[in-house]
Amino acid sequence: MTIEVRPVTVNIGAEVRGIDLREVPDDATVAALRAALDQHLVLFFREQFLEPDQHLAFATRFGPISVAPFGPKHPDHPEITVLDQTNPKGEGADNWHADNTFMPAPPFGSVLRCVVLPEFGGDTCFASGHAAYDALSPAMQDFLADKRAVHDISRMLRKAISIGAETAAFEKMAAMWPPHEHPVITTHPVTGRKCLYVNGNWTSRIVGLTERENDALLPMLIDHVRSPDFQCRLHWEPGTVAFWDNRFVQHFAVADYGGQRRVMQRVTIEGEPPR
């Protein structure tokens, strides 16, 4: 099988053609897709009409599945998170974030497929943490080089409980997943590129700074990823699948389809502590 990889922007994103995701990829194909992911950070596949077991079989070729600690799950496949929304504004996905960075070892990657699409809208934007880091001044890069930040489940867990997306008691879940520190700047283990590793859903403060310093610096760093120069935008179509490197990519689900239904199914792949 020969696959074709077509970049969609300079900094992030590529469409992959010549592959049928209903068939479990062999070792050579997995290696080719990993290489493409290392370079482009998020891969898009069109006309891939998968069943849940095929979705899982594809993701499993890239590592063990990471079951999300909270959120609705597929009734027959608890490894699959189901994002079923009609009024998504303010529910959390419409905020720049990486998935589950409150975990000691956040997911390596996510594989997302569309099940039900609104007539219009519901795109997903992706941003490169590498490009965001590169655009910082040398002085800021040096300042952040040894800093660590706290990632905390609390805010998003409260939101999930308030909208009915999670039924577990807050105290129980918060005790299971206490705040955890990660480097503010991480490094890709293959390419060696640096990444800005803070996001608006989970990062609560930078360790060692005063409250006033955090109030000034952390929002700037979180907002920094909003530059279009770092981004690409995916328009979903029936059969579209997106596979991104959660370690170095943030994403934003555009909440412009209020009143219509959008259903997505996501499988996440286990990762290691960021370095």
LUMDOZA-985574 format. One line per field, with one value per residue (C-alpha): residue number from 1; residue in three letters; x, y, z. Coordinates in pm, 1 decimal, decimal comma. Each point is the difference from the previous one (the first is absolute). Layout:
BEGIN
seq [NUM | ...]
type [ALA | ...]
X [X | ...]
Y [Y | ...]
Z [Z | ...]
This chain:
BEGIN
seq [1 | 2 | 3 | 4 | 5 | 6 | 7 | 8 | 9 | 10 | 11 | 12 | 13 | 14 | 15 | 16 | 17 | 18 | 19 | 20 | 21 | 22 | 23 | 24 | 25 | 26 | 27 | 28 | 29 | 30 | 31 | 32 | 33 | 34 | 35 | 36 | 37 | 38 | 39 | 40 | 41 | 42 | 43 | 44 | 45 | 46 | 47 | 48 | 49 | 50 | 51 | 52 | 53 | 54 | 55 | 56 | 57 | 58 | 59 | 60 | 61 | 62 | 63 | 64 | 65 | 66 | 67 | 68 | 69 | 70 | 71 | 72 | 73 | 74 | 75 | 76 | 77 | 78 | 79 | 80 | 81 | 82 | 83 | 84 | 85 | 86 | 87 | 88 | 89 | 90 | 91 | 92 | 93 | 94 | 95 | 96 | 97 | 98 | 99 | 100 | 101 | 102 | 103 | 104 | 105 | 106 | 107 | 108 | 109 | 110 | 111 | 112 | 113 | 114 | 115 | 116 | 117 | 118 | 119 | 120 | 121 | 122 | 123 | 124 | 125 | 126 | 127 | 128 | 129 | 130 | 131 | 132 | 133 | 134 | 135 | 136 | 137 | 138 | 139 | 140 | 141 | 142 | 143 | 144 | 145 | 146 | 147 | 148 | 149 | 150 | 151 | 152 | 153 | 154 | 155 | 156 | 157 | 158 | 159 | 160 | 161 | 162 | 163 | 164 | 165 | 166 | 167 | 168 | 169 | 170 | 171 | 172 | 173 | 174 | 175 | 176 | 177 | 178 | 179 | 180 | 181 | 182 | 183 | 184 | 185 | 186 | 187 | 188 | 189 | 190 | 191 | 192 | 193 | 194 | 195 | 196 | 197 | 198 | 199 | 200 | 201 | 202 | 203 | 204 | 205 | 206 | 207 | 208 | 209 | 210 | 211 | 212 | 213 | 214 | 215 | 216 | 217 | 218 | 219 | 220 | 221 | 222 | 223 | 224 | 225 | 226 | 227 | 228 | 229 | 230 | 231 | 232 | 233 | 234 | 235 | 236 | 237 | 238 | 239 | 240 | 241 | 242 | 243 | 244 | 245 | 246 | 247 | 248 | 249 | 250 | 251 | 252 | 253 | 254 | 255 | 256 | 257 | 258 | 259 | 260 | 261 | 262 | 263 | 264 | 265 | 266 | 267 | 268 | 269 | 270 | 271 | 272 | 273 | 274 | 275]
type [MET | THR | ILE | GLU | VAL | ARG | PRO | VAL | THR | VAL | ASN | ILE | GLY | ALA | GLU | VAL | ARG | GLY | ILE | ASP | LEU | ARG | GLU | VAL | PRO | ASP | ASP | ALA | THR | VAL | ALA | ALA | LEU | ARG | ALA | ALA | LEU | ASP | GLN | HIS | LEU | VAL | LEU | PHE | PHE | ARG | GLU | GLN | PHE | LEU | GLU | PRO | ASP | GLN | HIS | LEU | ALA | PHE | ALA | THR | ARG | PHE | GLY | PRO | ILE | SER | VAL | ALA | PRO | PHE | GLY | PRO | LYS | HIS | PRO | ASP | HIS | PRO | GLU | ILE | THR | VAL | LEU | ASP | GLN | THR | ASN | PRO | LYS | GLY | GLU | GLY | ALA | ASP | ASN | TRP | HIS | ALA | ASP | ASN | THR | PHE | MET | PRO | ALA | PRO | PRO | PHE | GLY | SER | VAL | LEU | ARG | CYS | VAL | VAL | LEU | PRO | GLU | PHE | GLY | GLY | ASP | THR | CYS | PHE | ALA | SER | GLY | HIS | ALA | ALA | TYR | ASP | ALA | LEU | SER | PRO | ALA | MET | GLN | ASP | PHE | LEU | ALA | ASP | LYS | ARG | ALA | VAL | HIS | ASP | ILE | SER | ARG | MET | LEU | ARG | LYS | ALA | ILE | SER | ILE | GLY | ALA | GLU | THR | ALA | ALA | PHE | GLU | LYS | MET | ALA | ALA | MET | TRP | PRO | PRO | HIS | GLU | HIS | PRO | VAL | ILE | THR | THR | HIS | PRO | VAL | THR | GLY | ARG | LYS | CYS | LEU | TYR | VAL | ASN | GLY | ASN | TRP | THR | SER | ARG | ILE | VAL | GLY | LEU | THR | GLU | ARG | GLU | ASN | ASP | ALA | LEU | LEU | PRO | MET | LEU | ILE | ASP | HIS | VAL | ARG | SER | PRO | ASP | PHE | GLN | CYS | ARG | LEU | HIS | TRP | GLU | PRO | GLY | THR | VAL | ALA | PHE | TRP | ASP | ASN | ARG | PHE | VAL | GLN | HIS | PHE | ALA | VAL | ALA | ASP | TYR | GLY | GLY | GLN | ARG | ARG | VAL | MET | GLN | ARG | VAL | THR | ILE | GLU | GLY | GLU | PRO | PRO | ARG]
X [0,0 | 133,2 | -136,1 | 10,8 | 48,8 | -105,4 | 77,5 | -284,8 | 205,0 | 367,5 | -9,0 | -260,8 | -231,9 | 2,3 | -256,2 | 83,8 | -124,7 | 38,7 | -97,1 | -312,0 | -28,6 | -246,8 | 302,3 | 243,7 | 323,0 | 313,8 | 332,3 | 127,2 | -318,9 | 7,8 | 361,4 | -92,2 | -291,6 | 212,6 | 260,1 | -273,0 | -139,8 | 344,6 | 30,7 | -356,2 | -145,8 | -356,6 | -113,8 | -334,9 | -157,7 | -304,7 | -272,5 | 79,2 | -331,0 | 106,8 | -186,1 | 98,0 | 203,5 | 193,5 | 59,4 | 145,4 | 205,2 | 167,0 | 80,6 | 135,5 | 273,4 | 158,4 | -11,0 | -225,3 | -330,7 | -32,7 | -355,6 | -105,5 | -57,3 | -331,8 | -253,1 | -264,0 | 115,3 | -121,3 | -250,7 | 175,5 | 358,2 | 92,1 | 340,1 | -177,9 | -101,7 | -320,0 | -32,3 | -371,4 | -86,6 | -273,8 | 82,9 | 378,0 | 88,3 | 190,8 | 13,4 | 381,0 | 85,5 | -35,3 | 317,3 | 356,8 | 117,1 | 180,0 | -183,4 | 32,8 | 329,9 | -104,4 | 114,4 | 354,0 | 48,0 | -236,4 | -109,7 | 245,6 | -266,5 | -369,3 | -192,9 | -330,5 | -270,7 | -329,3 | -327,6 | -261,7 | 75,9 | -197,3 | -110,3 | 254,6 | 282,3 | 165,6 | 353,4 | 303,7 | 311,9 | 343,8 | 307,1 | 366,9 | 170,3 | 330,8 | -94,4 | -129,9 | 332,7 | 203,8 | -192,4 | 92,7 | 290,5 | 338,1 | -24,5 | -337,6 | 122,3 | 294,9 | -221,0 | -241,5 | 264,0 | 4,8 | -350,3 | -271,9 | -374,4 | -285,6 | -269,5 | -324,7 | -321,6 | -216,9 | -140,8 | -93,0 | -133,4 | -234,2 | -114,5 | -62,2 | -204,6 | -200,1 | -107,6 | -72,5 | 297,2 | 133,8 | -194,0 | 281,3 | 41,7 | 251,4 | 186,8 | 48,4 | 130,1 | 221,4 | 157,9 | 68,8 | 164,3 | 189,8 | 178,5 | 318,5 | 300,7 | 133,8 | 278,6 | -113,4 | 232,2 | 16,3 | 210,5 | -105,4 | 189,9 | 55,1 | 32,2 | 150,6 | -234,6 | -112,1 | -366,9 | -195,0 | -192,5 | -270,2 | -370,1 | -314,9 | -198,6 | 247,9 | 297,8 | -63,9 | 333,8 | 372,8 | 199,1 | 223,2 | -176,4 | -206,2 | -375,8 | 36,6 | 273,1 | -214,1 | -298,8 | 207,8 | 208,2 | -211,5 | -297,6 | 241,5 | 160,2 | -338,4 | -127,4 | 320,1 | -111,3 | -295,2 | 213,9 | -121,9 | 366,3 | 16,8 | -327,4 | -198,2 | -376,6 | -179,9 | -339,6 | -163,1 | -177,4 | -166,0 | 278,5 | 266,8 | 247,6 | 261,5 | 306,8 | 213,9 | 301,6 | -150,1 | 346,2 | 71,3 | -341,3 | -286,9 | -346,3 | -317,4 | -348,2 | -183,4 | -336,1 | -192,6 | -278,3 | -227,4 | -328,8 | 133,5 | 152,6 | 365,8 | 121,0 | 365,8 | 173,4 | 353,5 | 259,1 | 310,4 | 332,5 | 213,0 | 300,7 | 293,4 | 80,9 | 97,7 | 368,5]
Y [0,0 | 341,7 | 293,5 | 362,6 | 280,2 | 350,4 | 289,3 | 244,5 | 283,5 | 75,1 | -60,8 | -268,8 | -249,7 | -243,8 | -202,7 | -366,7 | -189,5 | -353,9 | -177,9 | -181,7 | 32,3 | -287,8 | -225,4 | -26,8 | 165,9 | -209,6 | 95,5 | 191,4 | 206,7 | 70,7 | 120,6 | 222,4 | 153,3 | 57,2 | 178,0 | 215,0 | 77,3 | 100,6 | 246,6 | 131,7 | -60,7 | -64,4 | -229,0 | 9,1 | -298,7 | 36,3 | -249,8 | -238,0 | -150,0 | -188,9 | -209,7 | 46,8 | -322,5 | 112,1 | 339,9 | -173,1 | -245,8 | 285,5 | 201,1 | -306,6 | -37,9 | 315,5 | -99,6 | -111,2 | 182,8 | 268,3 | 0,7 | 356,2 | 38,3 | 179,6 | 77,4 | -209,6 | -330,9 | -220,5 | -253,1 | -298,3 | 129,9 | 186,2 | 86,1 | 242,9 | 344,9 | 128,9 | 375,0 | 56,9 | 370,1 | 232,4 | 316,4 | -22,2 | 359,2 | 24,8 | -374,5 | -6,7 | -139,3 | 353,4 | 97,9 | -66,7 | -312,6 | -332,6 | -305,2 | -96,6 | 167,1 | -19,3 | -365,0 | -91,4 | -156,3 | 181,6 | -176,7 | -28,3 | 41,0 | 18,6 | -152,7 | 179,2 | -93,4 | 166,1 | -187,3 | 275,1 | 342,6 | 326,7 | 138,6 | 278,4 | 72,7 | -218,0 | 25,2 | -80,0 | 216,6 | -137,2 | 194,9 | -97,0 | 33,4 | -2,3 | 306,1 | 171,1 | -58,7 | 114,8 | 329,5 | 89,0 | 238,8 | -155,1 | 174,3 | -160,0 | -339,5 | 23,1 | 110,2 | -290,7 | -266,4 | -144,9 | 98,0 | -245,0 | 50,9 | -157,7 | -178,6 | -47,6 | -195,0 | 220,0 | 267,2 | -229,6 | -268,4 | 253,2 | 107,0 | -361,3 | -67,0 | 322,1 | -88,5 | -364,2 | -144,7 | -161,3 | -152,6 | -87,3 | 211,1 | 283,4 | -85,5 | -363,1 | 82,2 | 284,9 | -232,2 | -260,4 | 262,4 | 254,2 | 294,0 | -93,5 | 197,8 | -9,6 | 198,6 | 325,5 | -78,5 | -358,4 | -167,2 | -233,8 | -328,5 | -55,4 | 343,0 | 181,2 | 297,6 | 196,6 | 47,6 | 246,1 | -230,4 | 199,1 | 11,6 | 174,1 | -301,1 | -160,6 | 228,3 | 192,3 | 166,0 | 9,4 | -126,8 | 252,4 | 314,8 | 227,7 | 19,9 | 337,8 | -131,0 | -299,8 | 223,9 | 192,8 | -271,9 | -316,7 | 153,3 | 145,7 | -338,6 | -173,6 | 266,2 | -12,5 | -317,8 | 187,4 | 140,8 | -124,8 | -42,8 | -308,6 | -157,4 | -199,9 | -51,3 | -325,3 | 6,4 | -328,7 | -209,5 | -341,0 | -255,0 | 246,5 | -120,2 | 217,6 | -139,1 | 246,5 | -3,6 | 118,2 | 70,0 | 287,9 | 104,8 | 198,2 | -3,7 | 208,3 | -123,3 | 292,2 | 36,5 | 166,3 | -257,1 | 64,0 | -187,3 | -262,0 | -330,1 | -95,3 | -342,6 | -95,8 | -310,6 | 22,8 | -260,5 | 115,5 | -181,6 | -28,7 | 227,6 | 63,6 | 289,5 | 306,7 | 86,6]
Z [0,0 | -100,4 | 195,9 | -109,7 | 253,6 | -107,0 | 239,3 | 56,6 | 158,4 | 55,8 | 375,9 | 59,1 | -162,8 | -290,6 | -192,1 | -43,2 | -304,9 | -126,4 | 321,6 | 120,4 | 377,8 | 12,3 | -50,3 | 290,0 | -123,5 | -26,3 | 160,8 | -304,0 | -19,4 | 373,0 | -32,6 | -295,7 | 189,7 | 310,3 | -214,4 | -156,1 | 344,9 | 128,2 | -288,1 | -37,9 | 351,0 | -119,1 | -282,9 | -179,4 | -173,9 | -225,6 | -92,2 | 284,8 | 109,6 | 310,1 | 250,3 | 365,7 | 7,0 | -309,9 | 160,5 | 305,0 | -206,2 | -189,9 | 314,8 | 180,1 | -263,4 | 144,5 | 366,2 | 284,2 | 32,9 | 267,9 | 138,3 | 81,9 | 376,6 | -51,9 | -269,3 | -185,4 | -149,3 | -283,5 | 143,2 | -157,8 | -2,3 | 323,1 | -150,0 | -235,7 | 125,5 | -159,7 | -55,2 | -69,2 | -2,7 | -122,3 | 197,9 | 35,7 | 79,0 | 324,7 | 67,7 | -23,0 | -342,6 | -140,9 | 182,2 | -111,1 | 181,2 | -16,0 | 129,6 | 365,8 | 86,4 | 367,5 | -11,4 | 111,6 | -345,5 | -241,5 | -319,4 | -286,6 | -265,5 | -79,6 | -290,5 | -59,9 | -249,9 | -82,3 | 43,9 | -36,4 | -148,2 | 6,4 | -334,1 | 34,9 | 244,1 | 258,6 | -140,9 | 216,8 | 9,8 | 89,2 | 116,0 | 8,6 | 335,9 | -188,4 | -206,0 | 313,9 | 175,8 | -300,5 | -9,0 | 359,1 | 45,9 | 89,1 | 337,5 | 73,4 | -121,2 | 237,9 | 289,6 | -48,0 | -69,4 | 353,6 | 114,7 | 96,8 | 8,1 | 194,3 | -201,7 | 192,0 | -73,8 | 223,8 | -230,6 | -288,6 | 233,4 | 161,8 | -346,2 | -109,0 | 314,0 | -44,4 | -356,7 | 81,9 | -187,8 | 318,7 | 289,9 | 241,6 | 312,6 | -40,9 | 321,4 | -102,9 | -348,0 | 123,0 | 256,8 | -268,8 | -224,0 | 212,5 | -168,1 | -181,4 | -122,4 | -357,7 | -170,1 | -162,2 | -290,8 | -127,0 | -269,0 | -279,7 | 50,8 | -374,1 | -162,9 | 299,6 | -51,0 | 304,3 | 89,9 | 213,2 | 236,1 | 179,2 | -84,9 | 114,5 | 119,1 | 236,7 | 81,4 | 323,0 | 85,8 | -65,6 | 297,2 | 175,4 | -119,2 | 219,6 | -50,5 | -169,8 | -231,3 | -89,5 | -66,1 | -252,1 | -165,9 | -12,9 | -186,4 | -256,0 | -61,4 | -23,1 | -239,2 | -208,4 | -181,1 | -155,8 | -281,8 | -342,1 | -96,6 | 223,2 | -109,7 | -252,0 | -16,7 | -76,6 | -169,8 | 91,4 | -262,3 | 35,2 | 44,0 | 116,8 | 264,1 | 175,5 | 179,0 | 194,5 | 227,5 | 327,5 | 142,4 | -238,3 | -133,9 | 145,7 | -154,8 | 5,0 | -95,4 | -161,1 | 178,4 | -282,3 | -53,6 | 299,9 | -24,4 | -240,6 | 106,6 | -33,7 | 114,0 | 3,3 | 134,0 | 138,3 | 89,5 | 186,3 | 11,6 | 312,5 | 35,4 | 230,6 | 235,1 | -207,9 | -14,0]
